Amino acid sequence: MDIQILLMIIVFGFLAAFIDSVVGGGGLISIPALLATGMHPAIALGTNKLASSFGSLTSTISFIRSRNVDLRVVGKLFPLSFFGSICGATTATYLPPEYLKPIVIVMLSIVLIYTLTKKEWGNESTYTKLTPKKAFLFVFVITFIGFYDGFLGGGTGSFLLFAFLMIGFDFLKAAGNAKFLNFASNIGALLLFIILGKVNYVYGLSMGVSMIAGSYFGSQFAIRKGVSYVKILFIVITVLLIGKNAVDFVVKHLL
């Protein structure tokens, strides 16, 4: 193993987890770092899932300890995110995930515009028990986002956070709930990647250790800074995700 490559993925793993611990989007940093080692893209994705599972678990624990996770709500949704991710990862072995990218760009753009126009949105928690109709719709949305994380993945944290904002949680509690379910979808997809033999354990575990540190400091920073910090970071990461997906689509289909 090249010590310089190992140090690179450890440093970038920390940076990715620091950001990902709150609003997701860490894959924008960690996946290119893994691809830079020369590994196959499929193995890079599986290895990233291994590392990010450590990170998402760490940030989830931090949010739970700070009482920014509604366990009554997310505890019921955990299996849906887990199995949805397995189904998505399985589908990705048969269908090219790139076909979803134009849809993802549109969806992320809607999320961004809605967040920017609703200036007071998410500053305070107004969540109340959902009606049966709204609960059914929300269950479907969470399951689909889990499926999306296994199938493609980029922007999962943003979509989960947005979903919890839509039912009345503030940005900080929405971030805590989102990380809980993001952990579920991470380990669901990881399970399939392990079965398919698409994981580099040496790099994955090395990056995973640095992600534990990055996730801890990132989530603690967010908890101390509060709602306004999470909202700004959410907007920035959503813009970057839109740009990344747009560039990928243009390069692949138009150039």
C-alpha positions in Angstrom: 0.0 0.0 0.0 1.2 3.5 -0.9 1.4 5.5 2.3 0.7 8.8 0.4 -2.5 7.4 -1.1 -3.5 6.1 2.4 -3.0 9.5 3.9 -4.9 11.1 1.1 -8.0 9.0 1.6 -7.8 9.6 5.4 -7.7 13.4 5.0 -10.4 13.5 2.4 -12.5 11.0 4.4 -12.4 13.4 7.4 -13.4 16.4 5.3 -16.2 14.4 3.6 -17.6 13.2 6.9 -17.5 16.6 8.5 -19.8 17.9 5.8 -21.8 14.7 5.4 -22.5 14.5 9.2 -25.1 17.2 8.9 -26.7 17.5 5.4 -25.0 14.7 3.3 -23.0 15.3 0.2 -19.8 13.9 1.5 -19.6 11.6 -1.5 -18.6 14.6 -3.6 -15.3 14.4 -1.8 -14.9 10.8 -0.7 -15.8 9.0 -4.0 -13.3 11.1 -6.2 -10.6 10.4 -3.5 -11.2 6.7 -3.8 -11.3 6.8 -7.6 -8.0 8.6 -7.5 -6.4 5.4 -6.0 -7.2 3.6 -9.3 -9.9 1.3 -8.1 -12.9 0.3 -10.3 -15.8 2.7 -9.9 -18.1 -0.1 -8.6 -15.6 -1.0 -5.9 -15.1 2.7 -5.1 -18.9 3.0 -4.5 -18.9 -0.1 -2.3 -15.8 1.1 -0.4 -17.4 4.5 0.1 -20.5 2.8 1.6 -18.3 0.9 4.1 -16.5 4.1 5.2 -19.6 6.3 5.2 -21.5 3.8 7.3 -19.0 4.5 10.1 -19.5 8.2 9.6 -23.3 8.2 9.5 -23.4 6.0 12.7 -21.2 8.4 14.6 -23.1 11.5 13.6 -26.4 9.7 14.4 -25.2 8.9 17.9 -24.2 12.6 18.4 -27.6 13.8 17.3 -29.4 11.3 19.5 -27.3 12.3 22.5 -28.2 16.0 21.9 -31.9 15.0 21.6 -32.2 16.1 18.0 -33.6 12.8 16.7 -37.2 11.8 17.1 -36.8 8.1 17.7 -40.5 7.4 17.8 -40.7 8.5 14.1 -37.4 7.3 12.7 -37.5 4.0 14.5 -40.5 3.0 12.5 -38.9 4.2 9.2 -35.5 2.6 9.7 -36.5 -0.8 8.1 -38.1 1.0 5.1 -34.9 2.9 4.4 -32.8 -0.2 4.9 -34.7 -2.5 2.6 -35.4 0.3 0.1 -31.6 0.8 -0.3 -31.1 -3.0 -0.8 -33.7 -2.9 -3.6 -32.1 0.1 -5.1 -28.6 -1.4 -5.1 -29.9 -4.6 -6.6 -31.7 -2.6 -9.4 -28.4 -0.7 -10.1 -26.7 -4.0 -11.0 -29.2 -4.4 -13.9 -29.9 -0.8 -15.0 -27.5 2.1 -15.5 -28.1 4.7 -12.7 -27.1 7.5 -15.0 -30.6 7.7 -16.5 -31.8 9.2 -13.2 -29.4 12.1 -13.2 -31.6 14.6 -15.2 -34.5 13.8 -12.8 -32.2 14.3 -9.8 -31.0 17.7 -11.1 -34.7 18.9 -11.4 -35.6 17.5 -8.0 -32.6 19.1 -6.3 -33.4 22.4 -8.0 -36.9 22.3 -6.7 -35.6 21.6 -3.2 -33.2 24.6 -3.5 -35.8 27.0 -4.8 -38.3 26.1 -2.2 -35.8 26.5 0.6 -34.6 29.9 -0.6 -38.1 31.3 -1.1 -39.3 30.0 2.3 -37.0 32.3 4.4 -38.5 31.4 7.9 -39.0 27.7 7.0 -37.3 25.3 9.3 -36.3 27.8 11.9 -38.6 26.3 14.5 -40.1 22.8 14.8 -43.9 22.7 14.2 -44.2 18.9 13.8 -47.4 17.2 14.9 -48.7 13.7 14.3 -49.4 13.1 10.7 -52.9 12.2 9.4 -53.1 8.6 7.9 -53.0 10.0 4.4 -49.9 12.1 5.0 -48.3 9.3 6.9 -48.8 6.9 4.0 -47.3 9.4 1.6 -44.3 10.1 3.9 -43.6 6.4 4.2 -43.6 6.1 0.5 -41.2 9.1 0.2 -38.8 7.7 2.7 -38.8 4.2 1.1 -38.2 5.8 -2.3 -35.3 7.9 -1.0 -33.8 4.7 0.5 -34.2 3.0 -2.9 -32.5 6.1 -4.5 -29.6 5.9 -2.1 -28.9 2.3 -3.1 -29.4 3.0 -6.8 -27.6 6.3 -7.3 -26.9 8.0 -3.9 -25.9 11.6 -4.6 -28.1 13.9 -2.7 -29.7 11.4 -0.4 -28.9 13.5 2.7 -30.5 16.6 1.1 -33.7 14.7 0.1 -34.1 13.1 3.6 -33.6 16.4 5.3 -36.0 18.1 3.0 -38.6 15.4 3.6 -38.5 16.0 7.4 -38.6 19.8 6.9 -41.8 19.3 4.9 -43.6 17.7 7.8 -42.6 20.4 10.3 -39.2 19.6 11.8 -36.6 22.4 12.1 -33.3 22.2 10.3 -31.3 20.7 13.2 -33.9 18.0 14.1 -34.5 17.3 10.4 -30.7 16.8 10.0 -30.6 14.4 13.0 -33.6 12.3 11.7 -32.1 12.3 8.2 -28.7 10.9 9.5 -30.5 8.1 11.3 -32.2 7.0 8.1 -29.1 7.6 6.0 -27.3 5.2 8.2 -30.0 2.6 7.5 -29.7 3.1 3.7 -25.9 3.0 3.9 -25.8 -0.4 5.6 -28.5 -1.7 3.3 -26.5 -0.9 0.2 -23.3 -1.9 1.9 -24.7 -5.4 2.5 -25.3 -5.9 -1.2 -21.9 -4.6 -2.2 -20.3 -7.0 0.3 -22.2 -9.9 -1.2 -21.1 -8.9 -4.7 -17.5 -8.5 -3.6 -17.3 -4.8 -4.4 -15.6 -3.5 -1.3 -11.9 -2.7 -0.7 -11.7 -3.3 3.1 -8.2 -1.9 3.6 -9.1 1.5 2.1 -12.7 1.4 3.4 -11.8 0.8 7.0 -8.9 3.3 6.9 -11.3 6.0 5.5 -14.0 4.8 7.9 -11.8 5.6 10.9 -11.2 9.1 9.7 -14.9 9.5 9.0 -15.7 8.6 12.6 -13.6 11.6 13.6 -15.0 13.9 10.9 -18.6 13.0 11.7 -18.1 13.5 15.4 -16.6 17.0 15.0 -19.0 17.9 12.2 -22.1 17.0 14.1 -20.9 18.6 17.3 -20.2 21.8 15.4 -23.7 21.8 13.9 -25.3 21.1 17.3 -23.4 24.1 18.8 -24.1 26.4 15.9 -27.7 25.5 15.6 -30.4 25.8 12.9 -28.9 28.7 10.9 -25.6 26.9 10.3 -27.4 23.7 9.1 -29.6 25.8 6.8 -26.7 27.5 5.1 -24.7 24.3 4.7 -27.8 22.6 3.3 -28.2 25.3 0.6 -24.4 25.2 -0.3 -24.3 21.4 -0.6 -27.5 21.3 -2.6 -26.0 23.8 -5.1 -22.9 21.7 -5.3 -24.9 18.6 -5.9 -26.9 20.3 -8.7 -23.6 21.4 -10.3 -21.9 18.1 -10.0 -24.9 16.1 -11.5 -25.3 18.7 -14.3 -21.6 18.5 -15.3 -21.7 14.7 -15.2 -24.7 14.7 -17.5 -23.3 17.2 -20.0 -19.9 15.4 -20.2 -21.5 12.0 -20.7 -24.3 12.9 -23.1 -23.5 16.2 -24.9 -19.7 16.2 -25.3 
